[in-house]
Amino acid sequence: MRIREYSTKGISFRKFLYILPFMLLLAVFAYYPLYGWVYAFFDYSPPIPLSKSPFVGLQWFRSLIENQVKIDQLLQVIKNTFGMSGLGLLFSWLPMIFAIFLNEIKAVRFRKFVQTVTTLPNFISWVLVYSLAFSMFSSEGIVNGLLKQLGLIDSPILFLQNSDHVWITMWLWTIWKTLGWSAILYIAAITGIDDSLYEAAHVDGATRMQVIWNVILPSMLPTYFVLLMLQIASFLNNGLEQYFVFQNAFNKENIQVLDLYVYNLAMGGGSYSVSVAISMLKSLISVVLLFSVNGFSKLLRGESIV
């Protein structure tokens, strides 16, 4: 019994050594940077060292609720963040439907072609995406040139400077870039469906749509709900790069999400300590959202996601 106990401990220790490098990477790149939160409690201005910066305690946190200008800015930024993240949640089912569409294409070469073409944009940087958008939709771009040649417009339409529909345009660019890549997990879920379910459906005389509705879709729902809950948990983390490259003086008010606002505040506004304070609050709210969604998942599905 002792020999078996020692051998079990030895195996467990070796398994721990396998994951130790990943735990170290997590500590270095995820937890060590949290030391930067200390800047929120100082009146820090680069390049003055933190040790020579005056300690102000919770002054920057109080300013977020006492300064009306900052309150108005934060409300607009939160509105933008919730609007763009809300659009992502509202249409979170699109990758699942697209995966079903790909699965229903019987021509293998054409299916692979469509999947490849729709997946490749995910590996293009947002800088190149903006370059493409600029060449197509700028005042001297392809679309305006074509509309002028057709006689539909006299002066160019400022697509990229328009702030009225910036939420929708940003969502459309996101869908174009990520749809194929996001469908991969659902394609994997489809390939994992037991063939006996298809055979039983065909024996019962089910049509193609009935197979999709009664066999494929229910098998994909567990994957969808897990991804949906993870998306809700990261509701405030809707990225920086996309909005950074598309922002300009005309659409800045409506395109600034929380991450971009923190960046602009630190790099352009000179309020480094305030930006750290806002990012701290954002992180804490994200953690609360994660555990709330985890509790909801456990209550609804009987399974937690973390």
Secondary structure, DSSP 4 states (H G I P E B T S, - for coil): -HHHHHHHHHHHHHHHHHHHHHHHHHIIIIIGGGGGGGGGGB---TTS-GGGSPB-TTHHHHHHHH-HHHHHHHHHHHHHHHHHHHHHHHTTTHHHHHHHHHHH---HHHHHHHHHHHHGGGGS-HHHHHHHHHHHHSTTSHHHHHHHHTTS-SS---TTT--TTHHHHHHHHHHHHHHHHHTHHHHHHHHTS-HHHHHHHHHTT--HHHHIIIIIHHHHHHHHHHHHHHHHHTTT---SHHHHHH--TTTHHHH--HHHHHHHHHHTS--HHHHHHHHHHHHHHHHHHHHHHHHHHHHHHS----
